[in-house]
Structure formats: structure tokens, C-alpha cells
């Protein structure tokens, strides 16, 4: 899929992205929840200590988004990431021994607790809103929750909505 598409009615869509900054001590994760009309519901950006690899950051982004949405009480969710390796690792029954193995196992357990949740791949072109959020300034171990879209995200949200 190249463009963002709203989910079916009764389902929420969460897009998640990570930004790893060279020379930084942290990386940021941006996640946004939208409804079946494409309307902004809520978003979060957080900064975590820098992982060893980009793959590890992309795996952590999915786990963080799943945890946040589950804590919010959502029950039918499509979580989209542009990390194809993470989606493949999650859907596989293989045990991963690489640096992301422990993260993969953690969110497999999370997904078992939430049968209405699906993690899927979307290309970067369809995941722009999450990346705008992931570039927001945040220091290590901080987070911001947005109940209305930040102004620098409005244009991207409107463009997504008009792509149908």
C-alpha cells in the first residue's frame, strides 16, 4: 500500500514511525490514532535511549504503540509501520535471536492478549503523519500526548484525507 487509507467503521488505525538521529543519545517514536473517517483522535511522541540499530528502533516503535493503544482501551486496531522486517518478524513463528528477538517476543505476547489487533506494513509514503510526529523535539525519557493535531502536522493529515 502506498497511500494511507482509513480503516473500516468500528476500527481504529494507528500509524507509527521512528526517527534515529545521528550523534544523539535518544531516538523518537511518533504514533497517531485515526478513526474510520480519517479524523485525528490522538497522538503521542516519545524519546527513548538510543538502541544499537535502526531495526531495534523500528521494533521498539511497534511495541510502544501497541502498549499505548492497549492502555487506552482500544479493542479493534490496525497498527501500520513502514518497517517491513518488523512486520515479517511478528507474523513469523520463528524465534529471533538477533538484537530484536526479545522485543519481538514481547509484542507477540501483547498481540495474544488483543485478538482484535493487527500489525501491517505500509510504505513510507503512506506513513508520513507518524514521521512528522517522530521528528518533534523530545529529550530522552520524555513523552507528549496530543489530543488535537500539532499545527505542523495539519497539512500532512489533510493530504492523507484527500488521497481516497
Backbone as JSON, one array per atom type, in Angstrom:
{
  "sequence": "XXXXXXXXXXXXXXXXXXXXXXXXXXXXXXXXXXXXXXXXXXXXXXXXXXXXXXXXXXXXXXXXXXXXXXXXXXXXXXXXXXXXXXXXXXXXXXXXXXXXXXXXXXXXXXXXXXXXXXXXXXXXXXXXXXXXXXXXXXXXXXXXXXXXXXXXXXXXXXXXXXXX",
  "N": [[0.84, -1.17, 0.0], [0.58, 2.22, -0.88], [-0.58, 4.62, -0.17], [-2.13, 6.27, 2.61], [-4.95, 4.83, 4.05], [-8.22, 5.02, 5.39], [-9.48, 2.99, 8.13], [-12.01, 0.36, 8.31], [-15.35, 1.08, 9.48], [-15.71, 1.22, 13.0], [-13.21, 0.37, 13.58], [-9.95, 1.32, 14.56], [-7.12, 3.13, 13.39], [-3.68, 3.04, 13.75], [-0.79, 4.71, 13.15], [2.69, 4.39, 13.1], [6.01, 5.56, 13.58], [9.59, 5.89, 13.58], [12.37, 7.95, 14.45], [15.75, 8.06, 14.12], [18.42, 9.75, 15.28], [21.54, 10.77, 14.12], [24.42, 10.82, 16.17], [22.95, 11.39, 18.43], [21.66, 10.83, 21.75], [19.32, 9.57, 21.98], [16.31, 8.21, 20.48], [13.33, 8.97, 18.65], [9.84, 8.21, 18.78], [6.92, 8.35, 16.95], [3.41, 8.31, 17.05], [0.12, 7.97, 15.83], [-3.39, 8.06, 16.22], [-6.19, 7.38, 14.29], [-9.6, 7.6, 13.14], [-12.3, 5.81, 11.4], [-13.12, 7.69, 9.56], [-10.9, 9.02, 8.96], [-10.24, 10.99, 10.66], [-8.28, 12.75, 13.03], [-7.55, 11.43, 16.2], [-5.9, 11.06, 18.46], [-2.49, 11.51, 19.49], [0.95, 10.61, 20.04], [4.25, 11.3, 21.04], [7.45, 10.11, 21.82], [10.6, 9.85, 23.46], [13.34, 7.7, 23.59], [16.16, 5.97, 25.05], [18.95, 5.62, 22.85], [18.91, 2.9, 20.62], [20.8, -0.04, 19.6], [20.63, -0.5, 16.84], [18.91, 0.52, 13.79], [16.88, -1.27, 13.11], [16.25, -2.3, 15.61], [15.16, -0.01, 16.8], [12.92, 0.33, 15.17], [11.5, -1.97, 15.8], [10.99, -1.55, 18.51], [9.35, 0.69, 18.3], [6.9, -0.35, 17.41], [6.15, -2.03, 19.52], [5.9, -0.1, 21.58], [3.76, 1.44, 20.58], [1.69, -0.47, 20.46], [1.43, -1.07, 23.2], [0.67, 1.45, 24.24], [-1.81, 1.96, 22.92], [-3.31, -0.22, 23.77], [-3.39, 0.3, 26.52], [-5.02, 2.5, 26.43], [-7.44, 1.41, 25.95], [-8.47, 0.62, 23.48], [-9.96, -1.68, 21.2], [-10.24, -2.83, 18.65], [-7.95, -2.65, 16.3], [-5.8, -1.49, 13.74], [-2.49, -1.49, 13.31], [-0.05, 0.31, 11.7], [3.14, 0.21, 10.24], [6.16, 1.28, 8.65], [8.17, -0.48, 8.67], [9.08, -3.18, 7.22], [10.58, -5.46, 7.86], [10.09, -5.75, 10.6], [7.32, -6.28, 10.63], [7.28, -8.7, 9.2], [8.81, -10.28, 10.95], [7.16, -10.35, 13.16], [4.9, -11.7, 12.2], [5.88, -14.16, 11.64], [6.6, -17.49, 12.79], [9.04, -18.03, 13.69], [11.77, -18.03, 16.01], [13.51, -15.28, 17.08], [16.87, -14.5, 17.36], [18.44, -12.35, 17.15], [19.31, -8.89, 17.94], [16.75, -7.87, 18.23], [15.12, -9.87, 19.1], [14.07, -10.22, 21.76], [12.28, -8.08, 21.88], [10.49, -8.67, 19.82], [9.34, -11.01, 20.84], [8.08, -9.93, 23.11], [6.05, -8.28, 21.95], [4.61, -10.16, 20.56], [3.45, -11.55, 22.62], [1.84, -9.47, 23.62], [0.09, -9.14, 21.43], [-1.25, -11.57, 21.52], [-2.84, -11.14, 23.71], [-4.62, -9.37, 22.71], [-6.82, -9.95, 20.55], [-8.15, -8.47, 18.56], [-6.34, -6.91, 17.28], [-4.14, -5.93, 14.68], [-1.07, -5.97, 13.01], [0.4, -4.29, 10.4], [2.13, -3.7, 7.27], [3.03, -0.61, 5.77], [3.99, 1.5, 3.14], [6.53, 4.07, 3.24], [5.47, 6.4, 2.08], [2.79, 6.38, 2.79], [2.87, 6.7, 5.47], [3.41, 9.16, 6.51], [2.42, 10.98, 8.47], [3.05, 9.84, 10.96], [5.81, 10.01, 10.83], [6.22, 12.77, 10.79], [5.47, 13.37, 13.4], [7.42, 11.85, 14.76], [9.65, 13.38, 14.41], [9.43, 15.47, 16.1], [10.69, 17.6, 18.64], [12.02, 16.15, 21.54], [13.26, 15.16, 24.65], [15.45, 12.6, 26.02], [13.66, 9.93, 27.49], [11.22, 11.27, 27.7], [7.78, 12.21, 26.99], [5.05, 13.28, 24.93], [1.61, 13.82, 24.71], [-0.88, 14.34, 22.35], [-4.0, 15.79, 22.02], [-5.21, 17.14, 20.1], [-4.35, 17.82, 16.71], [-0.93, 18.74, 16.18], [0.11, 21.87, 14.8], [2.06, 21.73, 12.77], [1.52, 19.35, 11.64], [-0.88, 19.37, 10.39], [-1.17, 19.88, 7.56], [-0.14, 17.53, 6.43], [-1.94, 15.65, 7.47], [-4.33, 16.52, 6.24], [-3.66, 16.11, 3.55], [-3.44, 13.31, 3.52], [-6.11, 12.63, 4.03], [-7.34, 13.47, 1.71], [-6.54, 11.68, -0.19], [-8.15, 9.58, -0.9]],
  "CA": [[0.0, 0.0, 0.0], [1.38, 3.43, -0.98], [-1.29, 5.74, 0.42], [-2.86, 5.99, 3.83], [-6.38, 4.58, 3.86], [-8.91, 4.86, 6.68], [-9.95, 1.63, 8.39], [-13.46, 0.22, 8.25], [-16.04, 1.64, 10.63], [-15.55, 0.41, 14.2], [-11.8, 0.05, 13.72], [-9.04, 2.45, 14.69], [-5.83, 2.9, 12.73], [-2.54, 3.67, 14.42], [0.44, 4.73, 12.36], [3.84, 4.59, 13.98], [7.29, 5.73, 12.91], [10.7, 6.24, 14.47], [13.48, 8.74, 13.89], [17.02, 7.84, 14.8], [19.25, 10.89, 14.95], [22.98, 10.52, 14.27], [25.11, 11.5, 17.27], [22.04, 11.67, 19.55], [21.61, 9.81, 22.8], [17.99, 9.01, 22.0], [15.55, 8.19, 19.23], [11.95, 9.32, 18.95], [8.77, 7.43, 18.19], [5.67, 9.09, 16.76], [2.26, 7.44, 16.77], [-1.13, 8.73, 15.7], [-4.61, 7.26, 16.12], [-7.25, 8.0, 13.48], [-10.8, 6.78, 13.05], [-12.7, 5.33, 10.07], [-13.3, 8.82, 8.65], [-9.58, 9.61, 8.77], [-10.09, 12.09, 11.61], [-7.31, 12.66, 14.11], [-8.12, 11.14, 17.5], [-4.9, 11.29, 19.48], [-1.14, 11.19, 19.04], [1.96, 10.59, 21.09], [5.66, 11.24, 20.65], [8.28, 9.82, 22.98], [12.02, 9.66, 23.2], [13.91, 6.6, 24.36], [17.61, 5.87, 24.84], [19.29, 5.1, 21.53], [19.16, 1.46, 20.5], [22.0, -0.38, 18.86], [20.41, -0.47, 15.4], [17.64, 1.06, 13.31], [15.92, -2.36, 13.22], [15.81, -2.36, 17.01], [14.28, 1.15, 17.0], [11.65, 0.05, 14.47], [10.79, -2.98, 16.57], [10.54, -0.9, 19.74], [8.23, 1.59, 17.97], [5.67, -1.13, 17.33], [5.83, -2.45, 20.89], [5.43, 1.08, 22.31], [2.44, 1.82, 20.07], [0.74, -1.48, 20.93], [1.25, -0.88, 24.63], [-0.08, 2.69, 24.45], [-3.18, 1.8, 22.45], [-3.98, -1.18, 24.67], [-3.65, 1.01, 27.78], [-6.11, 3.43, 26.16], [-8.69, 0.65, 25.91], [-8.95, 0.32, 22.14], [-10.08, -3.14, 21.06], [-10.1, -3.25, 17.25], [-6.92, -1.71, 15.86], [-4.8, -1.83, 12.73], [-1.28, -0.71, 13.54], [0.76, 0.31, 10.49], [4.52, 0.65, 10.31], [6.85, 1.1, 7.38], [9.25, -1.45, 8.88], [8.67, -4.49, 6.7], [11.27, -6.51, 8.62], [9.38, -5.93, 11.87], [6.04, -6.95, 10.35], [7.58, -10.1, 8.85], [9.26, -10.97, 12.16], [5.98, -10.54, 14.02], [3.98, -12.68, 11.62], [6.57, -15.45, 11.53], [6.65, -18.28, 14.03], [10.46, -18.22, 14.02], [12.32, -17.37, 17.19], [14.59, -14.39, 16.65], [17.97, -14.43, 18.31], [19.15, -11.09, 16.94], [19.08, -7.88, 18.97], [15.33, -7.56, 18.35], [14.38, -11.06, 19.5], [13.3, -10.01, 22.99], [11.2, -7.14, 21.59], [9.52, -9.43, 19.01], [8.62, -11.91, 21.75], [7.2, -9.11, 23.95], [4.8, -7.88, 21.32], [3.82, -11.35, 20.23], [2.63, -11.77, 23.81], [0.83, -8.41, 23.62], [-0.9, -9.43, 20.4], [-2.06, -12.69, 22.0], [-3.81, -10.59, 24.66], [-5.51, -8.45, 21.99], [-7.12, -10.6, 19.27], [-8.67, -7.52, 17.58], [-5.23, -6.08, 16.81], [-3.41, -6.4, 13.51], [0.08, -5.15, 12.64], [0.62, -4.43, 8.96], [3.14, -2.84, 6.64], [2.64, 0.45, 4.85], [5.19, 2.17, 2.65], [6.8, 5.38, 3.85], [4.58, 7.42, 1.52], [1.52, 6.32, 3.5], [3.13, 6.79, 6.91], [4.02, 10.48, 6.7], [1.99, 11.64, 9.71], [3.85, 9.27, 12.05], [7.18, 10.53, 10.73], [6.2, 14.17, 11.23], [5.48, 13.3, 14.86], [8.69, 11.31, 15.25], [10.68, 14.41, 14.3], [9.18, 16.52, 17.09], [11.73, 17.61, 19.69], [11.7, 15.49, 22.8], [14.52, 14.69, 25.23], [15.41, 11.2, 26.44], [12.69, 9.51, 28.51], [10.07, 12.16, 27.8], [6.73, 11.95, 26.03], [3.99, 14.27, 24.79], [0.38, 13.31, 24.13], [-1.62, 15.4, 21.67], [-5.42, 15.49, 21.85], [-5.54, 17.78, 18.82], [-3.13, 17.71, 15.9], [0.0, 19.86, 16.16], [-0.06, 22.65, 13.57], [2.98, 21.29, 11.72], [1.04, 18.07, 11.14], [-2.18, 19.57, 9.74], [-1.11, 19.73, 6.11], [0.04, 16.11, 6.13], [-3.23, 14.99, 7.77], [-5.28, 16.88, 5.18], [-3.25, 15.41, 2.31], [-3.82, 11.9, 3.68], [-7.56, 12.52, 3.94], [-7.78, 13.73, 0.33], [-5.97, 10.66, -1.07], [-9.06, 8.45, -1.1]],
  "C": [[0.9, 1.24, 0.0], [0.74, 4.61, -0.28], [-1.96, 5.31, 1.71], [-4.33, 5.83, 3.5], [-7.03, 4.45, 5.24], [-9.35, 3.4, 6.87], [-11.47, 1.56, 8.23], [-14.08, 0.76, 9.54], [-15.94, 0.68, 11.81], [-14.12, 0.0, 14.47], [-11.01, 1.34, 13.8], [-7.76, 2.12, 13.95], [-4.76, 3.71, 13.46], [-1.35, 3.57, 13.49], [1.59, 5.08, 13.28], [5.1, 4.69, 13.14], [8.35, 6.13, 13.92], [11.7, 7.09, 13.71], [14.7, 8.51, 14.76], [17.95, 8.95, 14.34], [20.72, 10.56, 15.15], [23.56, 11.37, 15.41], [24.2, 11.81, 18.45], [22.07, 10.52, 20.55], [20.23, 9.15, 22.87], [17.42, 8.92, 20.59], [14.11, 8.5, 19.61], [11.0, 8.41, 18.18], [7.54, 8.32, 18.11], [4.56, 8.12, 16.43], [1.0, 8.28, 16.76], [-2.29, 7.76, 15.52], [-5.61, 8.06, 15.3], [-8.42, 7.03, 13.38], [-11.14, 6.43, 11.6], [-12.95, 6.46, 9.08], [-11.95, 9.46, 8.31], [-9.31, 10.74, 9.75], [-9.06, 11.75, 12.69], [-8.04, 12.4, 15.42], [-7.14, 11.54, 18.6], [-3.53, 10.93, 18.91], [-0.19, 11.23, 20.23], [3.34, 10.59, 20.44], [6.45, 10.97, 21.92], [9.71, 9.61, 22.54], [12.57, 8.61, 24.15], [15.41, 6.55, 24.12], [17.92, 5.16, 23.53], [19.54, 3.6, 21.55], [20.43, 1.23, 19.69], [21.83, -0.22, 17.36], [19.06, 0.18, 15.06], [16.55, -0.02, 13.41], [15.38, -2.48, 14.64], [14.86, -1.2, 17.3], [12.91, 0.89, 16.36], [10.84, -1.02, 15.19], [10.22, -2.39, 17.86], [9.35, 0.0, 19.46], [6.91, 0.84, 17.96], [5.23, -1.57, 18.72], [5.28, -1.28, 21.7], [4.02, 1.48, 21.87], [1.38, 0.82, 20.54], [0.42, -1.29, 22.4], [0.38, 0.33, 24.91], [-1.55, 2.53, 24.08], [-3.96, 0.83, 23.34], [-4.31, -0.51, 26.01], [-4.81, 1.98, 27.63], [-7.45, 2.72, 26.03], [-9.26, 0.39, 24.53], [-8.97, -1.19, 21.95], [-9.93, -3.63, 19.63], [-9.2, -2.24, 16.56], [-6.08, -2.31, 14.74], [-3.62, -0.91, 13.01], [-0.41, -0.84, 12.3], [2.14, 0.88, 10.78], [5.15, 0.48, 8.94], [8.07, 0.18, 7.53], [8.79, -2.84, 8.46], [9.33, -5.63, 7.46], [10.56, -6.8, 9.94], [8.07, -6.67, 11.65], [6.27, -8.42, 10.01], [8.0, -10.9, 10.08], [8.07, -11.29, 13.07], [5.08, -11.65, 13.5], [4.6, -14.07, 11.48], [6.51, -16.19, 12.86], [8.1, -18.54, 14.45], [10.83, -17.5, 15.3], [13.52, -16.56, 16.74], [15.63, -14.26, 17.74], [18.79, -13.15, 18.14], [18.8, -10.11, 18.05], [17.61, -7.55, 19.18], [14.5, -8.74, 18.86], [13.52, -10.87, 20.73], [12.12, -9.07, 22.75], [10.1, -7.87, 20.8], [8.69, -10.34, 19.93], [7.66, -11.12, 22.65], [5.93, -8.73, 23.22], [4.03, -9.03, 20.72], [2.9, -11.67, 21.41], [1.52, -10.73, 23.91], [-0.28, -8.71, 22.62], [-1.79, -10.61, 20.78], [-3.13, -12.23, 22.97], [-4.86, -9.73, 23.96], [-5.85, -9.03, 20.61], [-7.66, -9.65, 18.2], [-7.59, -6.62, 17.0], [-4.52, -6.75, 15.64], [-2.25, -5.44, 13.25], [0.34, -5.37, 11.17], [1.65, -3.42, 8.46], [2.48, -1.81, 5.75], [3.94, 1.11, 4.39], [5.32, 3.55, 3.29], [5.86, 6.47, 3.36], [3.24, 7.47, 2.25], [1.65, 6.5, 5.0], [3.7, 8.15, 7.3], [3.66, 11.12, 8.03], [2.82, 11.13, 10.89], [5.28, 9.82, 12.02], [7.27, 12.0, 11.08], [6.25, 14.21, 12.76], [6.83, 12.85, 15.4], [9.82, 12.32, 15.16], [10.48, 15.55, 15.29], [10.25, 16.45, 18.17], [11.21, 16.98, 20.98], [13.03, 14.99, 23.36], [14.35, 13.26, 25.73], [14.44, 11.0, 27.59], [11.55, 10.51, 28.72], [8.99, 11.68, 26.83], [5.75, 13.11, 26.05], [2.79, 13.57, 24.16], [-0.38, 14.5, 23.56], [-3.08, 14.97, 21.52], [-6.0, 16.26, 20.66], [-4.25, 17.82, 18.02], [-2.23, 18.94, 16.04], [-0.09, 20.57, 14.81], [0.85, 22.19, 12.45], [2.57, 19.96, 11.11], [-0.24, 18.22, 10.32], [-2.15, 19.33, 8.24], [-0.98, 18.26, 5.71], [-1.25, 15.34, 6.39], [-4.24, 15.27, 6.68], [-4.94, 16.19, 3.86], [-3.62, 13.94, 2.38], [-5.31, 11.73, 3.45], [-8.06, 12.69, 2.51], [-7.28, 12.68, -0.66], [-6.94, 9.52, -1.38], [-9.51, 8.32, -2.51]]
}
